Amino acid sequence: MKSIFFMFLLSVVAVGICRAQEPRFHLEEATIADVHRAIQQGEITCQGLVQAYINRARAYNGVSNRLVTENMASDLLPNYSEYKAAVEATADLPPGDPRKTLPIEFGRMEPTASDPSVEQQFGMTVGIPNAGQLRALGTINIRGERSVTCKAQCDRKDGRPGECPRVCSEFSQQPDALERAAELDAQYDRLPDLNQLPLYCIPFSFKDPFDTKDMRSTSGADARYDIDFPARDHTLVAQLRKKGAIIYAKSVNTEYNGRPRAPSGRNFPTKVLPSRLGYQRSTWAGNPSNVYDTTRAASLGSSSGSGVSVSANLTMCGVCEETGRSCRGPANHNSVALLLPHKALISFFGGAIGADIYMDRSGIHCRTITDSAKVLDALRDTDAKNGAEYYDPRDIFTTVPRSSVLAEPYADAIQDGRAGALEGMRIGIVREFMVKHVKADEPIVDAAAAEMKTVLGNHLGATLVESVTPGWADDPEIENMSPSFDRAIAEILPILFPDLLFQLTSNKEPKYPAFAARIEPTLFAPGVTKGTGTLQPVDWMLRWAEGLEPTPPNLTLRSILSRAPSRTFRFHVAQYLTRRAQDWAERGYTETLDDWAALNARSKFWGDDQRAHFKNWEEFRDIRNPLTTRQGIAERIQLRELLRRVIMKVIQENKLDIIIQLHSALPPGKIGLAPEPVVNARDVSFPLGPIAGITEVLIPAGYVRTAYDTAFELATDANGRKFYRGRTSTTPTALSAPGLPFSITFWAEPGMEPLILKAASAYESASKRRIPPPAFGPLPGEP
């Protein structure tokens, strides 16, 4: 008996020692596993966790931009007196006259349309240095603050005063984030069933276009709905609630996922902004700032509040939306992990407003890729049958082949970063996106190239294979792709997208002059004949495909990614408003903001350009572009097919497992100030993945301490109109530690997510590049 008792004492002591060795729970940088361990060990309650996040939002979620008035113009806009003189000289010209120089839309405070008692910043703003604030969350799920329709006393759980809208009697019965956390504590205490509730008590932010039935949902817009929350949740919101998550906040975003500009129309702005750089902005909620430098753009992508809130530890994870760079930019510029499933593994249109329905998709921001993969697994509908766990009847794009949905959990693919972990894996590098065109490209490109080679190649043991492209100096230590992307494009483009070769610039000149110089005079567009050579176009294409003609020098993987405008935004917004109003009608309530006319009549916009664009959207009668112009819908579908075939040819012939790329060679620019000029089809980021609709993972890859900040210069166009543009710089700007972040993107075709996640998680584990933003550290008393 003594020996049994002694062994029991040893086991108790051993358990105590093990628990003592485990670190105490800290909110900053906490993972899903950390939260669950802390709850099980009694270190924190669910309600305590949510309250800690609310405390951080109270401390850090304030205004981070300041207004720019005309008195400040000469400090920011060179030769402003000359610009103002041009405004006065052309003041009598009618709106839309190409000779007219419009006044600058300087900053001002105005009442909002949704709630005139609330004022917001309109017009030009810039970031506040060392603001200590971020403005990442637009609405927090706190009773009395989560809706304008049912605000203050109208959201009281103990009764609804008679002057409140009738719908508030239902809305007020929905628990807020703290109350839901208390319900979970009462039901499960320290013993939640994590198999059934894998996201137990994990606070999430959702980009505002996703409908949440217990919070204002207006896609970030200042639109005065009768009922500013929807009648039902977005499909993903409902699934996360089912898996135990706390739907905690709506993150700030560029309203309507990027302020889609109407292709044409009879409405013109009366004022202009000198730049829209850094305005990932909501008229209702404000403009976020970057977590590492509050004078800079939160991202080059509309889901900025999602990336910022996750990076600054204002929430655990965020669900974002990607059109062209909307999820990837915020991850890249705020050093968070992103899992962006292929189009459309998970739903976006199951209760959301999109910007471009052929590209919009949902993504997952967390601080680690392990957590992002756990969220993707939790979004499965475990009650669904026959491989339809992610199917959503409200989203036509989720009709993906069932074989592209993995049967095994995505989190099972997570790999540690031990030496040699990726031996035998062949990883292709897209050098087209790493060409250094100007000094501004150099810091990030050089750092990324070294990171790929040192960590993925030397430490993890992967075999790297680089594409061959003009402008990139071949690394003799890295194998070359054969064929590379240029050759694959030459073989496939004539079959799938020959129209691309006939595209014209804004001046009606051939986009690819080397092609035009080789072919006989040919109709490129109605009324536009080009060509000074002797070959018939079809014969040139045949020779090009067979390697007998060189690729036009400016035809690269970068240049083919442009698309004609599409009018599908006109259709999709109308459909969303109709469905939302119908949902309320079925519940016995009336929502009269149900079409474009009502939306415009009851909205305000932080820039007058969007007011004009939205009036033009309202007046479109046909979803097609004019029949004499390029068709945006057709180009999107053709380009997706072209890119997928090019990608697969390169992967298969080079025996690659996955491909990696640099998301952007540029750091985030200064809010409201000069953008970096586009050179050689180098844009701020490259939407290859969004257009192709493939799964992408972004992992923080480091920081740079030098930037080359662009400056404004005053220019005159061919019509005599004055405008401001960016001028690239060769003068370095020293950045405070840790600097500005950049990411590496990992991708492959749908169905190959285990390979993507294996490589990305091994790299994340080995490199450990993420650094929490120093200006937004733990609060006093924070766990």
SVG drawing of the C-alpha trace seen along z (x, -y; Angstrom):
<svg xmlns="http://www.w3.org/2000/svg" viewBox="-46 -82 72 84">
<polyline fill="none" stroke="black" stroke-width="0.4" points="0.0,0.0 2.9,-2.4 4.4,-1.9 1.1,-2.5 0.6,-5.7 4.1,-6.8 3.6,-6.3 0.4,-8.3 2.2,-11.1 4.9,-11.0 2.3,-11.2 0.6,-14.2 3.9,-16.0 4.8,-15.1 1.5,-16.6 2.1,-19.7 5.6,-20.1 4.3,-19.7 1.6,-22.3 4.1,-24.6 6.4,-24.4 3.5,-25.4 3.5,-29.1 0.7,-31.1 -1.8,-32.4 -1.1,-35.7 -3.6,-37.4 -1.0,-38.9 -0.2,-36.4 -2.5,-33.8 -3.5,-30.9 -6.7,-28.8 -4.8,-26.1 -3.6,-28.6 -7.1,-29.8 -8.5,-26.2 -5.7,-25.2 -6.2,-28.3 -9.9,-27.7 -9.4,-24.0 -6.9,-24.9 -9.0,-27.7 -6.6,-30.5 -9.3,-32.4 -13.0,-32.2 -14.7,-32.8 -16.3,-36.0 -12.9,-37.2 -11.3,-36.5 -13.9,-38.5 -13.7,-41.4 -10.0,-41.5 -10.4,-42.0 -13.0,-44.7 -10.6,-46.4 -8.0,-46.4 -10.5,-47.8 -11.3,-50.6 -7.6,-51.4 -6.5,-51.0 -9.5,-51.3 -9.7,-55.1 -9.2,-57.6 -5.8,-57.3 -6.3,-59.8 -6.4,-63.6 -8.2,-66.0 -6.2,-67.8 -7.7,-71.3 -6.8,-73.8 -4.6,-75.7 -2.4,-72.7 -2.3,-72.2 1.0,-73.8 2.7,-71.5 1.6,-68.4 0.8,-69.4 3.6,-71.0 2.7,-74.1 -0.7,-74.1 -1.2,-77.8 -0.8,-76.8 -3.3,-74.0 -5.8,-76.3 -5.4,-78.8 -6.3,-76.1 -9.4,-75.3 -10.5,-78.9 -9.7,-79.2 -11.8,-76.2 -14.6,-76.7 -17.2,-77.6 -16.6,-74.4 -19.4,-71.8 -18.9,-68.7 -17.2,-66.0 -15.4,-68.3 -11.9,-66.7 -10.3,-70.2 -11.8,-70.9 -9.4,-70.9 -11.6,-70.0 -11.1,-71.4 -9.4,-69.2 -11.8,-67.6 -10.2,-68.7 -11.1,-67.1 -14.1,-68.1 -16.4,-66.7 -20.0,-66.0 -23.0,-64.2 -23.5,-60.7 -26.6,-59.7 -27.2,-56.7 -27.2,-58.7 -26.9,-62.6 -25.8,-62.7 -22.6,-60.9 -20.0,-62.8 -17.4,-61.3 -14.3,-62.4 -15.0,-63.2 -12.5,-64.1 -8.7,-64.2 -7.0,-62.7 -3.5,-61.6 -2.3,-59.2 -1.3,-60.6 2.3,-59.8 2.5,-57.5 -1.2,-57.7 -1.5,-54.8 -4.8,-54.1 -5.8,-51.9 -9.5,-52.2 -9.7,-48.5 -13.1,-47.5 -16.3,-49.3 -18.8,-47.6 -18.3,-45.6 -21.0,-43.2 -21.8,-45.1 -25.3,-45.8 -26.5,-49.3 -23.5,-49.9 -24.0,-47.2 -26.9,-48.8 -28.1,-52.3 -31.7,-51.0 -31.7,-49.6 -29.1,-51.6 -28.9,-52.6 -32.2,-51.9 -33.6,-50.1 -31.2,-47.3 -32.1,-46.7 -32.7,-43.1 -35.2,-43.9 -37.7,-45.6 -38.2,-47.9 -39.5,-51.5 -42.4,-52.4 -40.5,-54.8 -38.1,-52.1 -38.7,-50.3 -40.8,-47.1 -37.9,-44.9 -35.9,-45.9 -38.0,-43.7 -36.5,-40.7 -33.0,-42.1 -32.6,-42.9 -33.1,-39.3 -30.0,-38.3 -27.0,-38.1 -24.1,-40.3 -20.5,-39.0 -20.1,-39.2 -23.5,-37.6 -22.8,-34.8 -19.4,-34.2 -21.2,-34.0 -23.7,-31.5 -20.8,-29.3 -19.1,-29.6 -22.4,-28.6 -23.0,-25.6 -19.4,-24.2 -17.3,-25.8 -13.8,-24.3 -14.9,-21.3 -16.1,-22.3 -16.5,-19.5 -13.8,-20.6 -14.7,-17.9 -18.1,-19.4 -17.0,-23.0 -13.5,-23.3 -13.7,-27.1 -15.1,-27.3 -14.9,-30.9 -12.7,-32.1 -13.6,-35.8 -13.9,-36.6 -14.1,-39.7 -15.9,-39.6 -15.4,-42.0 -18.6,-44.2 -19.9,-42.8 -20.7,-39.5 -24.2,-39.6 -24.4,-39.2 -27.9,-39.2 -26.7,-40.7 -24.6,-43.6 -25.0,-46.4 -24.1,-45.1 -23.8,-47.6 -20.6,-46.7 -18.9,-49.6 -21.2,-52.1 -23.0,-55.0 -26.4,-53.8 -29.6,-54.5 -31.4,-51.1 -34.7,-50.8 -33.2,-47.9 -29.4,-48.1 -28.9,-44.4 -30.0,-41.5 -32.7,-39.0 -30.2,-36.1 -26.5,-35.3 -24.1,-34.8 -23.5,-31.1 -20.0,-31.3 -21.1,-33.3 -23.8,-30.7 -21.3,-27.9 -18.8,-29.5 -21.5,-30.2 -22.4,-26.5 -18.8,-25.6 -18.6,-27.7 -17.1,-30.9 -17.9,-34.3 -19.0,-36.6 -17.3,-39.6 -16.9,-42.5 -17.3,-43.8 -13.9,-44.9 -13.5,-48.1 -13.2,-47.7 -13.1,-49.8 -16.8,-50.0 -18.3,-47.6 -15.0,-45.8 -13.1,-48.4 -15.4,-51.3 -16.1,-49.7 -15.8,-52.4 -18.5,-52.5 -17.1,-52.0 -18.9,-55.1 -21.9,-57.3 -23.4,-60.8 -22.6,-61.6 -19.3,-63.2 -17.6,-64.2 -17.5,-67.9 -14.3,-67.5 -11.3,-65.1 -8.8,-63.6 -5.2,-63.9 -4.7,-60.3 -6.7,-57.4 -3.6,-55.6 -4.2,-54.2 -7.9,-54.8 -9.1,-51.4 -11.9,-53.4 -15.5,-53.2 -17.7,-56.3 -19.5,-54.9 -16.5,-53.6 -13.4,-55.5 -10.0,-54.6 -7.5,-52.1 -3.8,-52.6 -0.9,-50.2 0.1,-48.5 3.8,-49.2 3.5,-52.8 0.2,-54.7 1.0,-57.2 0.9,-54.4 -1.8,-52.4 -3.3,-49.6 -3.0,-47.6 -3.3,-47.6 -6.6,-45.7 -10.1,-46.3 -10.1,-43.9 -7.7,-46.1 -9.5,-46.1 -9.5,-42.3 -5.7,-42.1 -5.1,-45.1 -7.4,-43.7 -5.8,-40.3 -2.2,-41.7 -2.8,-44.1 -4.4,-41.4 -7.8,-43.1 -9.4,-39.8 -8.2,-36.2 -9.0,-35.6 -10.8,-37.5 -12.8,-36.4 -12.0,-38.6 -13.1,-38.9 -10.7,-38.9 -11.4,-40.4 -8.0,-41.3 -5.9,-41.9 -8.4,-42.4 -7.2,-39.6 -3.7,-39.3 -2.8,-42.9 -3.8,-43.2 -2.0,-40.0 1.2,-41.1 1.3,-44.6 0.3,-43.7 2.3,-40.4 -0.5,-37.9 -1.1,-34.4 -3.7,-34.1 -5.5,-31.0 -7.4,-31.9 -9.3,-28.8 -9.9,-28.4 -12.9,-30.0 -15.3,-29.0 -14.5,-26.3 -16.2,-28.3 -19.2,-30.6 -19.0,-34.3 -22.4,-35.1 -24.4,-33.3 -25.4,-36.7 -22.8,-39.3 -22.2,-42.2 -19.4,-41.6 -17.4,-43.8 -16.7,-41.4 -18.7,-38.2 -16.3,-36.3 -13.4,-36.9 -14.9,-37.6 -14.1,-34.8 -13.7,-34.4 -10.4,-34.1 -9.2,-33.5 -6.7,-35.8 -5.1,-34.5 -1.7,-35.0 -0.6,-31.5 -1.4,-29.2 -2.2,-26.4 -5.1,-28.5 -6.3,-29.5 -6.4,-25.8 -8.4,-25.0 -10.9,-27.6 -11.2,-26.2 -11.9,-22.8 -14.5,-24.2 -16.4,-25.9 -17.4,-22.4 -21.0,-21.7 -20.7,-18.3 -24.4,-17.6 -24.0,-17.7 -23.6,-14.5 -21.8,-13.3 -18.9,-15.7 -21.0,-18.8 -19.7,-20.1 -18.9,-23.5 -21.7,-23.8 -24.0,-26.8 -27.2,-27.0 -27.1,-30.8 -23.6,-30.9 -23.6,-29.5 -19.8,-29.3 -19.7,-26.7 -20.8,-24.2 -17.1,-23.0 -16.1,-19.5 -16.4,-17.4 -13.0,-16.0 -11.5,-19.4 -12.8,-19.3 -10.5,-17.3 -11.9,-14.4 -9.2,-14.8 -8.9,-17.8 -6.8,-20.6 -5.0,-21.1 -3.6,-17.5 -1.2,-18.9 0.6,-21.2 4.3,-20.5 7.0,-21.6 10.1,-23.5 12.9,-21.1 15.9,-21.0 15.2,-19.0 11.4,-19.0 10.8,-19.7 13.4,-17.5 12.1,-16.0 9.7,-18.9 10.1,-21.0 9.0,-24.6 8.7,-27.0 9.5,-30.7 7.6,-33.3 10.4,-35.7 8.1,-37.9 6.8,-39.4 10.3,-40.1 11.8,-42.2 13.3,-45.4 12.0,-48.2 13.0,-51.1 14.7,-51.7 11.4,-51.3 11.3,-47.6 14.8,-46.7 14.5,-46.3 11.6,-43.8 12.7,-41.9 16.2,-41.4 15.0,-40.4 12.4,-38.0 14.9,-36.4 17.3,-35.7 14.5,-34.4 13.3,-31.9 16.8,-30.6 18.0,-30.5 15.0,-29.1 13.0,-27.1 16.1,-25.9 19.0,-25.6 17.3,-24.9 14.1,-23.1 15.8,-21.3 13.3,-22.0 14.6,-22.1 13.9,-25.6 13.2,-26.2 12.9,-29.7 11.1,-31.1 13.0,-32.8 11.8,-36.3 13.4,-39.5 14.6,-41.8 15.5,-39.1 19.2,-38.2 19.4,-34.5 20.6,-32.9 23.2,-30.2 22.5,-28.2 18.8,-27.7 17.4,-25.5 15.6,-27.3 12.0,-26.4 11.7,-24.8 9.2,-25.7 8.8,-28.9 5.7,-31.0 6.4,-32.9 6.7,-29.8 3.5,-28.3 1.6,-31.5 2.8,-31.4 1.5,-27.8 -1.9,-28.3 -2.9,-31.9 -3.7,-31.6 -6.1,-28.8 -7.9,-30.2 -7.6,-34.0 -6.3,-35.3 -8.3,-38.5 -5.7,-39.5 -3.1,-40.2 -5.4,-42.8 -5.9,-44.9 -5.4,-48.7 -4.1,-51.3 -6.1,-54.3 -4.7,-56.1 -6.0,-53.5 -2.5,-52.1 -1.6,-48.4 -0.8,-47.2 1.7,-44.8 3.4,-46.9 5.8,-44.1 2.9,-41.9 1.3,-44.7 4.6,-45.3 4.7,-41.7 1.1,-41.4 -0.7,-42.9 -3.2,-45.7 -6.0,-44.2 -9.1,-45.4 -8.2,-45.5 -11.5,-47.2 -14.4,-48.8 -12.9,-51.6 -9.3,-50.9 -7.0,-49.1 -3.4,-48.4 -0.6,-46.4 2.4,-47.2 3.8,-43.8 3.1,-41.0 2.0,-38.0 -1.7,-37.1 -2.5,-37.3 -3.4,-33.6 0.0,-32.7 1.9,-34.8 0.1,-33.1 0.9,-29.7 4.6,-30.6 4.7,-32.1 3.1,-28.9 5.7,-26.8 8.6,-28.9 9.3,-30.5 8.4,-34.0 9.7,-35.8 7.2,-36.8 6.5,-40.6 8.9,-42.1 6.1,-43.6 3.9,-40.5 4.6,-38.8 2.8,-37.1 2.4,-40.6 0.9,-42.3 -1.8,-39.7 -3.5,-40.1 -5.5,-43.2 -9.3,-42.8 -11.9,-45.0 -14.4,-46.6 -17.4,-44.4 -20.9,-45.6 -21.8,-42.7 -21.7,-44.9 -24.9,-46.5 -26.6,-43.0 -25.1,-41.8 -25.9,-44.8 -29.5,-44.8 -29.7,-41.1 -28.4,-41.5 -30.8,-44.3 -33.7,-42.4 -32.9,-39.3 -32.3,-41.2 -35.7,-43.0 -37.4,-39.7 -35.9,-38.0 -37.4,-40.8 -40.8,-40.6 -41.0,-36.9 -40.6,-37.9 -43.3,-40.5 -41.0,-43.6 -40.5,-46.2 -37.1,-47.2 -37.6,-49.9 -33.9,-50.3 -34.3,-47.5 -32.9,-48.9 -30.2,-51.1 -32.3,-54.3 -33.1,-53.9 -29.4,-53.1 -28.2,-56.2 -30.9,-58.4 -30.0,-57.3 -26.2,-57.1 -23.3,-59.5 -19.7,-58.8 -16.4,-60.0 -15.3,-61.1 -17.5,-62.7 -16.1,-60.5 -17.9,-57.5 -21.2,-59.4 -20.9,-60.0 -19.9,-56.4 -22.8,-55.0 -25.3,-57.2 -23.8,-55.7 -24.2,-52.2 -27.9,-53.0 -28.5,-54.1 -27.0,-51.0 -29.7,-49.0 -27.6,-46.2 -25.2,-43.9 -23.1,-43.7 -20.5,-46.3 -21.3,-48.2 -21.1,-45.7 -18.4,-47.7 -16.0,-47.3 -14.2,-44.6 -16.5,-42.4 -15.5,-42.2 -17.4,-39.0 -16.0,-37.0 -12.4,-38.2 -12.6,-37.1 -13.7,-33.6 -11.2,-33.3 -8.4,-34.6 -9.2,-32.2 -9.1,-29.3 -5.9,-30.6 -4.1,-31.0 -5.1,-27.6 -3.8,-25.9 -0.5,-27.9 0.0,-27.1 -0.6,-23.4 1.7,-23.2 4.5,-24.8 3.8,-22.7 3.6,-19.4 6.5,-19.9 8.8,-21.1 7.6,-18.4 6.7,-21.1 4.8,-20.5 3.8,-24.1 4.7,-27.6 5.7,-30.6 5.7,-34.3 6.2,-37.7 2.9,-39.3 4.2,-42.8 7.6,-44.5 6.2,-47.7 5.8,-48.6 2.6,-50.4 2.6,-54.0 1.6,-57.1 -2.1,-57.5 -3.6,-60.0 -0.3,-60.9 1.5,-60.0 1.2,-56.4 4.2,-54.7 3.9,-54.9 3.2,-51.7 6.1,-50.7 6.5,-47.7 3.1,-46.4 4.4,-46.3 1.4,-47.1 1.2,-47.3 0.4,-43.5 -0.4,-40.8 -3.8,-39.2 -2.8,-35.9 -4.2,-33.9 -7.5,-35.8 -8.1,-35.6 -7.1,-32.0 -9.2,-31.2 -6.6,-29.0 -5.8,-28.4 -3.2,-30.7 -1.4,-30.9 0.5,-34.0 3.1,-33.7 5.0,-36.7 8.5,-36.6 10.3,-39.5 10.7,-43.2 12.6,-45.9 14.1,-49.0 14.3,-51.1 11.7,-52.5 11.7,-54.9 8.7,-57.1 7.0,-58.5 6.5,-62.3 3.7,-64.2 4.4,-66.2 2.0,-68.5 1.3,-67.4 -0.8,-68.5 -2.6,-66.0 -3.1,-66.2 -6.3,-68.3 -4.6,-70.9 -6.1,-69.5 -3.9,-69.7 -3.5,-66.7 -1.2,-65.3 0.7,-62.1 3.4,-60.1 7.1,-60.5 9.3,-57.6 12.2,-58.4 15.8,-57.3 16.1,-58.9 15.9,-56.3 13.6,-56.6 14.8,-54.9 12.1,-52.9 11.7,-52.3 12.2,-48.8 11.0,-46.3 10.3,-48.0 7.6,-47.2 6.6,-43.6 6.3,-41.5 5.0,-38.0 5.7,-35.0 2.7,-33.5 2.4,-29.7 0.0,-28.3 -1.0,-25.4 -4.1,-24.1 -7.3,-23.2 -7.0,-19.9 -3.3,-20.3 -3.9,-22.2 -2.0,-19.6 1.2,-20.4 0.6,-24.1 -0.1,-23.9 2.9,-21.6 5.4,-24.0 3.8,-27.1 3.6,-25.8 7.1,-24.4 8.4,-27.8 6.4,-29.6 7.7,-27.3 11.3,-27.5 11.5,-31.3 9.3,-32.7 9.3,-36.1 6.2,-37.7 6.9,-40.3 3.9,-41.8 3.4,-45.5 5.4,-47.3 3.0,-50.2 0.0,-48.0 1.4,-45.8 -0.3,-44.4 -2.5,-46.7 -1.9,-47.0 -3.5,-44.1 -4.1,-42.2 -3.6,-38.4"/>
</svg>
